[in-house]
Amino acid sequence: MGAGKRGVLTAAVTVVCAVTVLAVPGTAFAVPTPPPDPGTTASVTVVTSDVELEAVRKKLDKLYRAAAKATDEYNAAEEKARQQTAQVVRLAKKIVEGREKLDDLKDRAGAAAAAQYRGGGLPPEARLVLSDDPQDFLDGAGRVRQEQHAAKGMLGEMTRTQRDLEEYAEDAREQMRKLEAGRKVKAAAQKRVERQIEAAEKLEAELEQEEKERLARLERQAAARAQATWLSSGVLDELTSKATAQGREAVAYATAQIGKPYQWGAEGPNTFDCSGLTSQAWLAAGKTIPRTSQMQWQHLKRVDVEDMRPGDLIIYWADASHVGMYVGDGVMVHAPRPGRTVTLAGAGSMPILGVVRPDPAAE
């Protein structure tokens, strides 16, 4: 990042921090009300302090993080179910093909038996012994060996085909058992997501509009403090890597979704959850990556924060329950949580677990 851009960013962070200091937690703000008329009972307006709203903010953050973790579990179960369903379909095709092959082998064996019956019911060896012509005897001996070899080969092929069919059927039964277990995991995760989101929405619904506005301000201030702390570490001073061609395509896709609503379990095109956004962005760039933030953390190449480049994925929280895409200049794009839209935010506005790179081969 050039000195000019860094100067502007530093000035912006300074202003945000100044606003944060001026808005001292614990200060209560209330609209002045006129004194009650004589002879009437004055109504008491309870004003929630910023300290109390900060506690609400932390509670909401905890609920939505729990929902994000459950969403990852749901998405993982959904992805596994898709894979297992595809495997069941492949096995079913193999079973159909195997049965057709076995039927064909049985037809050929039946034809051979019918031919023997038409020859008087005698096996080839017996007819050979009864031959009077020495040449016929020699020629027949060769044919008998060929027929015996063919019959033995057919029998072996039938045995192998039957064994394959039994294995395919057992594999299919096992995949169906896993699929059913996965459905239960998915259903349980869905209930946890809905329960956490319902509790958060209920908590927010109890706030007055003015309190919601102050709560939103507290959220911005908390993110700004975290970002300022992250920037003060000098991490941007070490960033020199440029985006790859695929990385630029992924960033272009992700930023084009700004303003679209968060929806847990969604992969677009109209709504996204955090890992739905990052996985679809890289798919648009021609690279298939794991579906969930936890699997992205587990399976993609890890790089130092100081080495990250636009397009890399930043994994947040110790349980890897959130992910955003780095776009440069200390900023990332992400789908935050229910009730929010895809947006840009400071890359250090949440605790960073680490950074992973979807296209390590494009060094």
C-alpha positions in Angstrom: 0.0 0.0 0.0 1.4 3.4 -0.9 2.3 6.1 1.6 -0.6 8.3 0.5 -3.2 5.5 1.0 -1.6 4.5 4.4 -1.8 8.2 5.5 -5.4 8.4 4.7 -6.2 5.1 6.5 -4.2 6.3 9.5 -6.1 9.6 9.6 -9.4 7.7 9.4 -8.5 5.4 12.2 -7.5 8.4 14.3 -10.9 10.0 13.8 -12.7 6.8 14.6 -10.7 6.4 17.8 -11.3 10.0 18.8 -15.1 9.4 18.4 -14.7 6.3 20.5 -13.0 8.2 23.3 -15.6 11.0 23.3 -18.5 8.4 23.6 -17.5 7.3 27.1 -19.2 4.0 28.1 -21.6 4.5 30.9 -22.9 7.9 29.8 -26.7 7.9 29.6 -28.4 10.1 27.0 -32.1 11.0 27.3 -34.3 13.5 25.5 -35.4 16.2 27.9 -39.1 16.0 28.7 -41.3 18.8 29.9 -42.4 18.8 33.6 -45.7 17.2 34.2 -48.8 19.3 34.5 -49.9 20.0 38.1 -52.3 17.4 39.4 -51.1 14.6 37.0 -48.9 11.7 37.7 -45.4 11.9 36.1 -44.4 8.9 34.0 -40.9 7.6 34.6 -38.7 7.0 31.5 -36.1 4.3 32.1 -33.0 5.0 30.0 -30.7 2.1 29.3 -27.1 3.2 29.9 -24.3 2.5 27.5 -22.8 0.1 30.1 -26.0 -1.9 30.0 -26.1 -1.7 26.2 -22.5 -2.9 26.1 -23.6 -6.0 28.1 -26.4 -6.5 25.5 -23.9 -6.1 22.7 -21.7 -8.8 24.2 -24.7 -11.1 24.8 -25.8 -10.7 21.1 -22.2 -11.3 20.0 -22.2 -14.5 22.0 -25.5 -15.7 20.6 -24.7 -14.9 17.0 -21.3 -16.6 17.3 -23.0 -19.7 18.7 -25.4 -19.5 15.7 -22.4 -19.2 13.3 -20.8 -22.3 14.8 -24.1 -24.3 14.5 -24.4 -23.0 10.9 -21.0 -24.4 10.1 -22.1 -27.8 11.5 -25.3 -27.6 9.4 -23.3 -26.7 6.3 -20.8 -29.5 6.9 -23.7 -32.0 7.3 -25.3 -30.6 4.1 -22.1 -31.0 2.1 -21.5 -34.5 3.4 -25.0 -35.4 2.6 -24.5 -34.2 -1.0 -21.3 -36.3 -1.3 -23.0 -39.4 0.2 -26.0 -39.1 -2.1 -23.7 -38.9 -5.1 -21.9 -42.0 -3.9 -25.2 -43.9 -3.5 -26.1 -42.9 -7.0 -22.8 -44.1 -8.4 -23.2 -47.4 -6.5 -26.7 -47.9 -7.8 -25.5 -47.5 -11.3 -22.8 -50.1 -10.7 -25.3 -52.5 -9.3 -27.6 -52.0 -12.4 -24.6 -52.6 -14.7 -23.5 -55.6 -12.7 -26.9 -57.2 -12.8 -27.0 -56.7 -16.6 -23.6 -58.3 -17.0 -24.6 -61.2 -14.7 -27.8 -61.7 -16.7 -25.7 -61.8 -20.0 -23.3 -64.3 -18.5 -26.2 -66.5 -17.4 -27.7 -66.3 -20.9 -24.4 -67.4 -22.4 -24.1 -70.2 -19.9 -27.7 -71.3 -20.7 -26.9 -71.2 -24.5 -23.9 -73.5 -23.9 -26.0 -75.9 -21.9 -28.7 -75.9 -24.6 -26.0 -76.7 -27.3 -24.8 -79.6 -25.2 -28.4 -80.9 -24.9 -28.8 -80.7 -28.7 -25.6 -82.8 -29.0 -27.3 -85.7 -27.3 -26.6 -84.6 -23.8 -23.1 -86.0 -23.8 -20.2 -83.9 -22.5 -17.6 -83.0 -25.2 -15.1 -85.4 -23.6 -17.5 -88.4 -24.1 -18.2 -87.5 -27.7 -14.5 -87.2 -28.3 -13.8 -90.8 -27.1 -16.5 -92.1 -29.4 -14.8 -90.6 -32.5 -13.5 -93.1 -35.1 -11.4 -90.6 -37.1 -7.9 -89.9 -35.6 -7.8 -86.4 -37.1 -11.3 -85.6 -35.8 -10.0 -86.8 -32.5 -7.1 -84.4 -32.5 -9.2 -81.5 -33.8 -11.8 -82.3 -31.2 -9.3 -82.4 -28.4 -8.3 -78.8 -29.2 -11.9 -77.7 -29.3 -12.6 -79.4 -26.0 -9.7 -77.6 -24.3 -10.9 -74.2 -25.7 -14.5 -74.9 -24.5 -13.3 -76.0 -21.1 -11.2 -72.8 -20.9 -14.1 -70.6 -22.0 -16.5 -72.3 -19.6 -14.0 -71.9 -16.7 -13.5 -68.2 -17.6 -17.2 -67.6 -17.8 -17.7 -69.3 -14.4 -15.0 -67.2 -12.9 -16.4 -64.0 -14.4 -19.9 -64.8 -13.0 -18.4 -65.4 -9.6 -16.5 -62.1 -9.7 -19.6 -60.2 -10.9 -21.7 -61.7 -8.2 -19.1 -60.8 -5.6 -18.9 -57.2 -6.9 -22.7 -56.9 -6.7 -22.7 -58.0 -3.1 -19.9 -55.4 -2.3 -21.7 -52.6 -4.1 -24.9 -53.4 -2.3 -23.2 -53.4 1.1 -21.4 -50.1 0.3 -24.7 -48.6 -0.7 -26.4 -49.8 2.5 -23.5 -48.2 4.5 -23.7 -44.9 2.6 -27.5 -44.8 3.3 -26.8 -45.4 7.0 -24.4 -42.5 7.0 -26.8 -40.4 5.1 -29.5 -41.0 7.6 -27.1 -40.2 10.5 -26.1 -37.0 8.7 -29.7 -36.0 8.3 -30.1 -36.2 12.1 -26.9 -34.1 12.6 -28.2 -31.5 10.1 -31.6 -31.3 11.8 -30.0 -30.9 15.2 -27.7 -28.2 13.9 -30.6 -26.4 12.3 -32.5 -26.3 15.6 -29.5 -24.9 17.3 -29.1 -22.2 14.7 -32.8 -21.2 14.9 -32.7 -21.2 18.7 -29.7 -18.9 18.9 -31.0 -16.5 16.3 -34.5 -16.5 17.9 -32.9 -15.6 21.3 -30.8 -12.8 19.7 -33.7 -11.3 17.8 -35.9 -11.4 20.9 -33.2 -9.6 22.8 -32.9 -6.9 20.1 -36.7 -6.6 19.8 -36.9 -5.5 23.4 -34.8 -2.4 22.7 -36.3 0.9 21.8 -35.2 2.5 18.4 -32.9 4.9 20.1 -31.3 2.1 22.1 -30.8 0.1 18.8 -29.1 3.1 17.3 -26.7 3.4 20.3 -26.2 -0.3 20.2 -25.1 -0.1 16.6 -22.8 2.7 17.5 -21.2 0.5 20.2 -20.7 -2.3 17.7 -18.9 0.1 15.3 -16.8 1.4 18.2 -15.8 -2.1 19.3 -14.8 -3.0 15.8 -12.9 0.2 15.4 -10.9 -0.4 18.6 -10.0 -3.9 17.5 -9.0 -2.6 14.0 -6.9 0.2 15.5 -5.1 -2.3 17.8 -4.5 -4.6 14.8 -3.1 -1.7 12.7 -0.9 -0.4 15.5 0.9 -3.8 15.4 2.5 -2.7 12.1 1.1 -5.6 10.3 0.4 -3.6 7.1 4.0 -2.5 7.0 4.9 -6.1 6.2 2.3 -6.7 3.5 3.9 -6.7 0.1 2.2 -9.6 -1.7 0.0 -8.8 -4.7 -3.1 -10.6 -5.7 -3.0 -13.4 -8.3 -5.3 -13.4 -11.3 -7.6 -15.9 -9.6 -7.4 -13.9 -6.3 -8.5 -10.7 -8.2 -11.5 -12.6 -9.7 -12.5 -13.9 -6.2 -12.3 -10.4 -4.7 -14.3 -9.0 -7.6 -17.1 -11.5 -7.1 -17.1 -11.1 -3.3 -17.2 -7.3 -3.4 -19.9 -7.4 -6.0 -22.2 -9.0 -3.4 -21.9 -6.0 -1.0 -25.4 -5.1 0.2 -26.9 -8.5 -0.1 -28.5 -10.0 3.1 -26.9 -12.6 5.3 -28.8 -15.9 5.4 -27.5 -18.8 7.3 -26.8 -21.8 5.1 -27.0 -19.7 1.9 -24.6 -19.8 -1.0 -26.1 -17.1 -3.2 -26.9 -15.7 -5.5 -29.2 -13.4 -3.5 -28.2 -14.2 0.1 -25.0 -15.6 1.7 -23.6 -16.8 5.0 -19.9 -16.1 5.6 -18.4 -19.3 4.1 -21.0 -19.4 1.4 -19.7 -16.0 0.2 -16.0 -17.1 0.2 -16.6 -20.5 -1.3 -18.7 -19.1 -4.1 -16.3 -16.3 -4.7 -13.4 -18.8 -5.3 -15.7 -21.0 -7.4 -16.4 -18.0 -9.6 -12.6 -17.7 -9.9 -12.4 -21.3 -11.1 -11.3 -22.9 -7.8 -13.4 -25.3 -5.7 -12.7 -24.9 -1.9 -14.3 -26.5 1.1 -17.8 -25.2 2.0 -17.4 -24.2 5.7 -15.1 -21.9 7.5 -13.9 -24.7 9.7 -13.1 -27.0 6.7 -11.4 -24.0 4.9 -9.2 -23.6 8.0 -8.4 -27.3 8.2 -7.8 -28.1 4.5 -6.4 -24.9 2.8 -2.8 -23.9 3.0 -2.0 -21.6 6.0 0.1 -18.5 5.5 1.3 -15.9 8.0 -0.9 -12.8 8.4 2.1 -10.7 7.3 2.2 -12.6 4.0 -1.5 -12.5 3.1 -2.6 -11.1 -0.2 -6.0 -10.1 -1.7 -8.1 -13.2 -2.1 -6.7 -15.0 0.9 -9.3 -16.0 3.6 -9.1 -14.7 7.1 -10.4 -17.2 9.7 -11.8 -15.7 12.9 -12.3 -16.8 16.5 -10.7 -19.8 18.1 -13.4 -22.2 16.8 -13.0 -21.0 13.2 -16.6 -20.1 13.1 -16.3 -17.0 10.8 -14.4 -16.2 7.6 -13.9 -13.1 5.5 -11.9 -12.4 2.4 -8.9 -10.0 2.4 -9.3 -7.3 -0.2 -6.2 -5.2 0.6 -5.3 -2.0 2.6 -6.2 -3.7 5.9 -9.8 -4.4 4.8 -11.8 -7.6 4.3 -15.3 -8.3 2.8 -17.6 -10.7 4.7 -21.2 -11.7 5.4 -21.4 -10.7 9.1 -24.5 -12.2 10.7 -28.3 -12.4 10.6 -29.8 -9.0 10.2 -26.7 -7.6 8.4 -25.6 -7.5 4.8 -22.4 -8.3 3.0 -20.0 -5.5 3.8 -16.4 -4.3 4.0 -14.8 -4.2 7.5 -11.4 -3.9 9.1 -9.5 -7.1 8.7 -8.5 -6.9 12.3 -12.0 -6.0 13.7 -12.4 -9.5 15.1 -9.9 -11.9 16.7 -7.9 -13.5 13.9 -7.3 -17.3 14.2 -5.2 -17.4 11.0 -5.1 -16.9 7.2 -5.5 -19.6 4.5 -4.7 -19.4 0.8 -7.0 -21.1 -1.8 -4.5 -20.8 -4.7 -1.0 -21.6 -3.2 0.2 -22.9 -6.6 -0.1 -19.5 -8.2 3.0 -18.1 -6.4 
